[in-house]
Amino acid sequence: MRIDRNNGRFFLLQVLFWAAYCVLFGYTVTIFGAYGYSAQACGIVTTLQYIVLLVAQPVYGYLMDNLVSPKWFFVGLMVLGGLGALGLPWAFTQPMPILMGYFLVLSFFIFCAPAVAETWCISVINYTPGMDYGLVRSGGSISYAVTGLITGNIIAPLGIRSLFGIHVAVALLAAALAVTLPDPVKLREHSSLTLEKPPRVSFGKAIGFLLKNKPFVIYTLCMTCYNFASRATQVYMPIILAGAGGGDAHYGLSLFIASGGEMLVMLWVSRLVVRGVRMERLFGTALAIFVVRFFLLAAVNNLWVILAGQVLLSVGFGLQVRVHTQYLSQITPEGYQGTAILLCASVASGLGAMLGNYCGGEMIEQMGTQPYLYLCAAVLLVGFLLFLPTVLSVRRQEKEEAARFLLRQLEEERP
């Protein structure tokens, strides 16, 4: 009963968190556009946000591994981010440098919180075997889908400033719920599982250890390619849709399509994982789907093709999200997992998305959306080719294991 309750409670936390995130950060371009800023200016602001990710997240990961419980770290980010968003109506009336500075400070909180939430959830799952990460994380997908659809349709009647109030209210509600959820530090102290508390290491040693971990480095580089294309395209999707004749309602619909199927995909992937399908195969499949989607978007500038491409995003993202945290936990030992998750997020979501946003803002402003989408497709293809040897290596291992199993069966059947 307790395990089922934790699944449901963390599911609800994902619903609230991603609703708060979507209302503000899912509509960044729309908000800035409503205040008269260009795609280029938006590209600068979002680039600064990803610089924050690049700097802050490895430090956050180290703190959670060694000093602060992920639970209370998450609560702090939500409270500070929610209260900080109260000043956004004022910030948008100020000169651009002040607005940039305000957004930069605000980004240290809720914008950096997704990987913190994942670290917390995985830490709890380590001591609660009955919890299902795919089920829990699917709450975020449902929330992002529904919130995106609703938000796209309330901007016109309620005004853009209404999004700030909604964001604050939902963020603080998520923080209140988080206070009631399990703390992995206390779970470790009272657990009957023989998981010893890992020794504390310095920040430099933790980073150095991970940079020598070849699977971690390859995966992080692939995720950097993915985020170069995916994060920036998410930011500029309102502009891409507008170029094909769409509007705010179509953007909300695109978010709904992209996020709506993720829950089903993640639950399906959870069943595949239970059956023994390797994480490497699933992530390689996700990268291949992303490559196809971006070449399709680049080749055909049509509103309904763009919306259909969101179905591919739904499948690929559902695969990637379900695999991401669990694969990182699989290839790094306990005591380094929080740092690994947030270092990967820092480089991939920070450096990759920062470069993608900057290139997107410049290329869309100068050349339009199609050349930028071709660039995204090419970068994703590089990521797929980089990960392909890992997938092929897994296939060889599976064939060798199957051959050994067959030999054992034949030996047992001999008289």
WOMO-V30883 format. One record per residue. N is the residue number from 0. RES is the residue in one letter. SS is DSSP state (@ for helix, = for strand, . for the rest). PSI is psi as a letter, one per 40 degrees, with the letter a starting at -180 (* if undefined). OMEGA is omega as a letter, one per 20 degrees, with the letter a starting at -180 (none if undefined). Layout:
N&RES&SS&PSI&OMEGA + N&RES&SS&PSI&OMEGA
//
This chain:
0&M&.&d&a + 1&R&@&d&a + 2&I&@&d&r + 3&D&@&d&a + 4&R&@&d&r + 5&N&@&d&r + 6&N&@&d&a + 7&G&@&d&a + 8&R&@&d&r + 9&F&@&d&r + 10&F&@&d&r + 11&L&@&d&r + 12&L&@&d&r + 13&Q&@&d&r + 14&V&@&d&a + 15&L&@&d&a + 16&F&@&d&a + 17&W&@&d&r + 18&A&@&d&r + 19&A&@&d&a + 20&Y&@&d&a + 21&C&@&d&a + 22&V&@&d&a + 23&L&@&d&a + 24&F&@&d&r + 25&G&.&e&a + 26&Y&.&f&a + 27&T&@&d&a + 28&V&@&d&r + 29&T&@&d&a + 30&I&@&d&a + 31&F&@&d&r + 32&G&@&d&r + 33&A&@&d&r + 34&Y&.&e&r + 35&G&.&e&a + 36&Y&.&i&a + 37&S&.&i&r + 38&A&@&d&r + 39&Q&@&d&r + 40&A&@&d&r + 41&C&@&d&r + 42&G&@&d&r + 43&I&@&d&a + 44&V&@&d&a + 45&T&@&d&r + 46&T&@&d&r + 47&L&@&d&r + 48&Q&@&d&a + 49&Y&@&d&r + 50&I&@&d&r + 51&V&@&d&r + 52&L&@&d&a + 53&L&@&d&a + 54&V&@&d&a + 55&A&@&d&a + 56&Q&@&d&r + 57&P&@&d&r + 58&V&@&d&r + 59&Y&@&d&a + 60&G&@&d&r + 61&Y&@&d&r + 62&L&@&d&a + 63&M&@&d&r + 64&D&@&d&a + 65&N&@&d&a + 66&L&.&d&a + 67&V&.&h&r + 68&S&.&h&r + 69&P&@&d&a + 70&K&@&d&a + 71&W&@&d&r + 72&F&@&d&r + 73&F&@&d&r + 74&V&@&d&r + 75&G&@&d&r + 76&L&@&d&a + 77&M&@&d&a + 78&V&@&d&a + 79&L&@&d&r + 80&G&@&d&r + 81&G&@&d&r + 82&L&@&d&r + 83&G&@&d&a + 84&A&@&e&r + 85&L&@&d&a + 86&G&@&e&a + 87&L&@&d&r + 88&P&@&d&r + 89&W&@&d&a + 90&A&@&d&a + 91&F&.&e&r + 92&T&.&e&a + 93&Q&.&i&r + 94&P&.&i&a + 95&M&@&d&a + 96&P&@&d&r + 97&I&@&d&r + 98&L&@&d&r + 99&M&@&d&a + 100&G&@&d&a + 101&Y&@&d&r + 102&F&@&d&r + 103&L&@&d&r + 104&V&@&d&a + 105&L&@&d&a + 106&S&.&e&r + 107&F&.&e&a + 108&F&.&c&a + 109&I&@&d&r + 110&F&@&d&r + 111&C&@&e&a + 112&A&@&d&a + 113&P&@&d&a + 114&A&@&d&r + 115&V&@&d&r + 116&A&@&d&r + 117&E&@&d&r + 118&T&@&d&r + 119&W&@&d&a + 120&C&@&d&r + 121&I&@&d&r + 122&S&@&d&r + 123&V&@&d&a + 124&I&@&d&r + 125&N&.&d&a + 126&Y&.&e&r + 127&T&.&g&a + 128&P&.&d&a + 129&G&.&e&r + 130&M&.&i&a + 131&D&.&h&a + 132&Y&@&d&r + 133&G&@&d&r + 134&L&@&d&a + 135&V&@&d&a + 136&R&@&d&r + 137&S&@&d&r + 138&G&@&d&r + 139&G&@&d&r + 140&S&@&d&r + 141&I&@&d&a + 142&S&@&d&a + 143&Y&@&d&r + 144&A&@&d&a + 145&V&@&d&r + 146&T&@&d&r + 147&G&@&d&a + 148&L&@&d&a + 149&I&@&d&a + 150&T&@&d&r + 151&G&@&d&a + 152&N&@&e&r + 153&I&@&e&a + 154&I&@&d&a + 155&A&@&d&a + 156&P&@&d&a + 157&L&@&d&a + 158&G&.&i&a + 159&I&.&d&a + 160&R&.&e&r + 161&S&@&d&a + 162&L&@&d&a + 163&F&@&d&r + 164&G&@&d&r + 165&I&@&d&r + 166&H&@&d&a + 167&V&@&d&a + 168&A&@&d&a + 169&V&@&d&r + 170&A&@&d&r + 171&L&@&d&r + 172&L&@&d&r + 173&A&@&d&r + 174&A&@&d&r + 175&A&@&d&r + 176&L&@&d&a + 177&A&@&d&r + 178&V&@&d&a + 179&T&.&e&a + 180&L&.&i&a + 181&P&.&i&r + 182&D&.&h&a + 183&P&@&d&r + 184&V&@&d&r + 185&K&@&d&r + 186&L&@&d&r + 187&R&@&d&a + 188&E&@&d&a + 189&H&@&e&a + 190&S&.&i&r + 191&S&.&e&r + 192&L&.&i&a + 193&T&.&g&r + 194&L&.&h&a + 195&E&.&i&r + 196&K&.&h&a + 197&P&.&i&r + 198&P&.&i&r + 199&R&.&h&r + 200&V&.&i&r + 201&S&.&i&r + 202&F&@&d&a + 203&G&@&d&r + 204&K&@&d&r + 205&A&@&d&r + 206&I&@&d&r + 207&G&@&d&r + 208&F&@&d&a + 209&L&@&d&a + 210&L&@&e&r + 211&K&.&e&a + 212&N&.&h&a + 213&K&@&d&r + 214&P&@&d&r + 215&F&@&d&a + 216&V&@&d&a + 217&I&@&d&a + 218&Y&@&d&a + 219&T&@&d&r + 220&L&@&d&r + 221&C&@&d&r + 222&M&@&d&r + 223&T&@&d&r + 224&C&@&d&r + 225&Y&@&d&a + 226&N&@&d&r + 227&F&@&d&a + 228&A&@&d&a + 229&S&@&d&a + 230&R&@&d&a + 231&A&@&d&r + 232&T&@&d&r + 233&Q&@&d&r + 234&V&@&d&a + 235&Y&@&e&a + 236&M&@&d&r + 237&P&@&d&r + 238&I&@&d&r + 239&I&@&d&r + 240&L&@&d&r + 241&A&@&d&r + 242&G&@&d&r + 243&A&.&e&r + 244&G&.&e&a + 245&G&.&i&r + 246&G&.&a&a + 247&D&@&d&a + 248&A&@&d&r + 249&H&@&d&r + 250&Y&@&d&r + 251&G&@&d&r + 252&L&@&d&r + 253&S&@&d&r + 254&L&@&d&r + 255&F&@&d&a + 256&I&@&d&a + 257&A&@&d&a + 258&S&@&d&a + 259&G&@&d&a + 260&G&.&e&a + 261&E&@&d&a + 262&M&@&d&a + 263&L&@&d&r + 264&V&@&d&a + 265&M&@&d&r + 266&L&@&d&r + 267&W&@&d&r + 268&V&@&d&r + 269&S&@&d&r + 270&R&@&d&r + 271&L&@&d&r + 272&V&@&d&r + 273&V&@&d&a + 274&R&.&e&r + 275&G&.&e&r + 276&V&.&h&a + 277&R&.&i&r + 278&M&@&d&a + 279&E&@&d&r + 280&R&@&d&a + 281&L&@&d&r + 282&F&@&d&r + 283&G&@&d&r + 284&T&@&d&r + 285&A&@&d&r + 286&L&@&d&r + 287&A&@&d&r + 288&I&@&d&r + 289&F&@&d&r + 290&V&@&d&r + 291&V&@&d&a + 292&R&@&d&a + 293&F&@&d&r + 294&F&@&d&r + 295&L&@&d&r + 296&L&@&d&a + 297&A&@&d&a + 298&A&@&d&a + 299&V&.&h&r + 300&N&.&g&a + 301&N&.&h&a + 302&L&@&d&a + 303&W&@&d&r + 304&V&@&d&r + 305&I&@&d&r + 306&L&@&d&r + 307&A&@&d&r + 308&G&@&d&r + 309&Q&@&d&r + 310&V&@&d&r + 311&L&@&d&r + 312&L&@&d&r + 313&S&@&d&a + 314&V&@&d&a + 315&G&@&d&a + 316&F&@&d&r + 317&G&@&d&r + 318&L&@&d&a + 319&Q&@&d&a + 320&V&@&d&a + 321&R&@&d&a + 322&V&@&d&a + 323&H&@&c&a + 324&T&@&d&a + 325&Q&@&d&r + 326&Y&@&d&r + 327&L&@&d&r + 328&S&@&d&a + 329&Q&@&d&a + 330&I&@&e&r + 331&T&.&i&a + 332&P&.&i&r + 333&E&.&i&a + 334&G&.&e&r + 335&Y&.&e&a + 336&Q&@&d&r + 337&G&@&d&r + 338&T&@&d&a + 339&A&@&d&a + 340&I&@&d&a + 341&L&@&d&r + 342&L&@&d&r + 343&C&@&d&r + 344&A&@&d&a + 345&S&@&d&a + 346&V&@&d&a + 347&A&@&d&a + 348&S&@&d&r + 349&G&@&c&a + 350&L&@&d&a + 351&G&@&d&a + 352&A&@&d&r + 353&M&@&d&r + 354&L&@&d&r + 355&G&@&d&r + 356&N&@&d&a + 357&Y&@&d&r + 358&C&@&d&r + 359&G&@&d&r + 360&G&@&d&a + 361&E&@&d&a + 362&M&@&d&r + 363&I&@&d&a + 364&E&@&d&a + 365&Q&@&d&a + 366&M&@&e&a + 367&G&.&a&a + 368&T&@&d&a + 369&Q&@&d&r + 370&P&@&d&r + 371&Y&@&d&r + 372&L&@&d&r + 373&Y&@&d&r + 374&L&@&d&r + 375&C&@&d&r + 376&A&@&d&a + 377&A&@&d&r + 378&V&@&d&r + 379&L&@&d&r + 380&L&@&d&r + 381&V&@&d&r + 382&G&@&d&r + 383&F&@&d&a + 384&L&@&d&r + 385&L&@&d&a + 386&F&@&e&a + 387&L&@&d&r + 388&P&@&d&r + 389&T&@&d&r + 390&V&@&d&a + 391&L&@&d&r + 392&S&@&d&r + 393&V&@&d&r + 394&R&@&d&r + 395&R&@&d&r + 396&Q&@&d&a + 397&E&@&d&r + 398&K&@&d&r + 399&E&@&d&r + 400&E&@&d&r + 401&A&@&d&r + 402&A&@&d&r + 403&R&@&d&r + 404&F&@&d&r + 405&L&@&d&r + 406&L&@&d&r + 407&R&@&d&r + 408&Q&@&d&a + 409&L&@&d&r + 410&E&@&d&r + 411&E&@&d&a + 412&E&@&e&r + 413&R&.&i&a + 414&P&.&*&none
//
